[in-house]
């Protein structure tokens, strides 16, 4: 029996499906486990990470405030803000008349979305079989050393997020490193250090 897909009620099927992957690992698991880590993802950080609700309304209006455009609305918010704040999800639920729980299901089902803050620049390191055989583990360790991040983490300045990814289909270029969607041809420590310096 097929499991009900979380998007069936909003009528969207064109987005590539992926495994549910809530980026809880972005938070340090060594922190006090008494912290309340519910799906609200309330995070008290010393920085302004709220999204302009007027901009959220503009995105919703652009998609004619239709529930069937839920995924497109969330993608637009994710692209501009690099994550989906609770306040933005609540506004989307109110305007599209879609239950907040349903929106949370959608947001946690697709890897394209994040419920925790992400950096302005995303570093993807492929750890697929071909890249692994060509030294992907060494490259990942190098990127961790250069950024001070582990895979799945984001720095406090919200500058970089470091991610391990499955094969993107660029095996001939392995070990494959991508920053903000741009393939990095040279993956030596010196080359990567120079590249990272260019990002603000």
C-alpha positions in Angstrom: 0.0 0.0 0.0 1.4 3.4 -1.0 2.1 5.8 1.7 0.2 9.1 1.4 2.4 11.8 -0.1 2.4 15.0 1.9 1.7 17.1 -1.1 -1.4 15.3 -2.4 -3.7 17.8 -0.7 -2.0 20.8 -2.2 -1.9 19.4 -5.7 1.9 19.6 -6.4 3.9 16.7 -7.8 6.6 18.1 -10.1 9.2 18.8 -7.3 11.8 16.0 -7.2 11.2 13.9 -4.1 13.8 13.2 -1.5 14.1 11.5 1.8 12.9 13.4 4.8 15.9 15.1 6.3 15.4 17.7 9.0 18.7 19.4 9.6 18.7 18.9 13.3 22.3 18.0 13.0 23.0 21.7 12.4 22.5 22.2 16.1 25.2 20.9 18.4 24.0 17.6 19.8 26.4 18.1 22.7 24.2 21.0 23.9 22.1 20.6 27.0 19.5 17.9 26.0 17.0 19.6 28.2 16.5 22.2 25.5 13.0 22.1 24.0 13.7 21.1 20.3 10.1 20.9 19.0 9.1 21.6 15.4 8.6 25.3 16.1 12.4 25.7 15.9 12.4 28.7 18.1 16.0 29.9 18.2 17.1 32.8 20.3 20.3 34.0 18.5 22.1 37.3 18.8 21.3 38.3 15.2 18.3 39.4 13.1 17.1 36.4 11.1 13.5 37.4 10.7 12.1 37.7 7.2 10.2 40.8 6.1 6.5 39.7 6.2 5.7 42.3 3.6 8.0 40.4 1.2 6.4 37.1 2.2 3.0 38.7 1.2 4.4 39.8 -2.1 5.6 36.2 -2.8 2.2 34.9 -1.9 0.4 37.5 -4.1 2.7 36.6 -7.0 1.3 33.1 -6.9 -2.3 34.3 -6.6 -2.7 33.2 -3.0 -3.5 29.6 -4.2 -3.0 26.6 -2.0 -1.8 24.6 -5.1 1.3 27.0 -5.2 2.4 26.1 -1.7 5.7 24.5 -2.8 6.5 27.4 -5.2 5.9 29.9 -2.4 8.1 28.0 0.1 10.9 27.7 -2.5 10.8 31.5 -3.2 11.0 32.2 0.6 13.8 29.6 1.0 15.8 31.1 -1.9 15.6 34.7 -0.6 16.0 33.9 3.1 18.0 30.7 3.0 15.6 29.0 5.5 11.9 29.0 6.5 11.3 31.0 9.7 8.3 30.0 11.8 6.7 33.4 11.3 6.9 33.0 7.5 5.3 29.6 7.7 2.5 30.9 9.8 1.8 33.7 7.3 1.8 31.3 4.4 -0.7 29.0 6.3 -2.9 32.0 7.0 -2.9 33.4 3.5 -3.1 30.1 1.6 -5.6 28.6 4.1 -3.4 25.5 4.5 -3.0 24.0 8.0 0.4 24.8 9.5 0.9 21.1 10.3 0.6 20.3 6.6 3.1 23.0 5.7 5.6 21.6 8.2 5.1 18.2 6.7 6.0 19.6 3.3 8.9 21.6 4.6 10.5 18.6 6.3 9.8 16.2 3.4 12.0 17.9 0.8 15.8 18.5 1.2 15.3 21.8 -0.7 13.9 23.3 2.5 15.4 24.0 5.9 13.7 24.9 9.2 17.0 26.1 10.7 19.1 29.1 9.5 21.4 28.5 6.6 24.5 30.4 5.4 24.4 32.9 2.6 26.8 30.5 0.8 26.3 26.8 0.5 29.3 24.4 0.1 28.4 21.0 -1.3 30.9 18.2 -1.2 30.0 15.0 -3.1 30.8 11.8 -1.1 29.4 9.4 -3.7 31.2 6.3 -4.8 33.2 7.8 -7.6 34.2 10.9 -5.7 35.0 8.9 -2.6 37.4 6.8 -4.7 39.1 10.0 -5.8 39.6 11.4 -2.3 36.3 13.0 -1.4 36.8 12.2 2.3 40.1 14.2 2.2 38.4 17.1 0.4 35.6 17.1 3.0 38.1 17.2 5.9 39.9 20.0 4.2 36.7 22.0 3.8 35.9 21.3 7.5 39.3 22.7 8.5 38.9 25.8 6.3 35.5 26.7 7.5 35.6 25.3 11.0 32.3 23.5 10.3 31.2 19.9 10.2 28.9 18.6 7.6 25.4 19.9 8.1 26.5 22.9 10.1 26.2 26.7 9.6 28.5 29.2 11.1 27.2 31.8 13.6 27.7 34.6 11.1 25.4 32.8 8.6 28.1 33.0 6.0 28.7 29.4 5.1 26.8 26.1 5.3 28.7 22.9 4.7 26.9 19.9 3.3 27.6 16.4 2.1 25.7 15.5 -1.0 25.0 12.3 -3.0 26.2 12.0 -6.5 25.1 15.0 -8.6 26.1 13.2 -11.8 29.5 14.9 -12.3 31.7 11.8 -11.6 34.3 12.9 -14.2 35.0 16.0 -12.2 35.4 14.2 -8.9 36.1 14.9 -6.2 33.3 17.3 -6.8 32.9 20.5 -4.8 30.1 23.1 -5.5 29.7 26.5 -4.0 26.4 28.3 -4.6 25.8 26.1 -7.5 29.2 26.8 -9.2 31.5 23.8 -9.7 35.0 24.3 -8.3 37.6 22.9 -10.7 40.5 23.0 -8.3 40.0 21.4 -4.9 43.5 21.7 -3.4 43.7 23.4 0.0 45.3 26.5 -1.4 42.8 26.9 -4.2 39.8 26.4 -1.9 41.2 28.8 0.7 41.5 31.4 -2.1 37.9 30.8 -3.3 36.4 31.1 0.2 38.1 34.4 0.7 36.1 35.9 -2.2 32.8 35.3 -0.4 31.3 38.0 1.9 
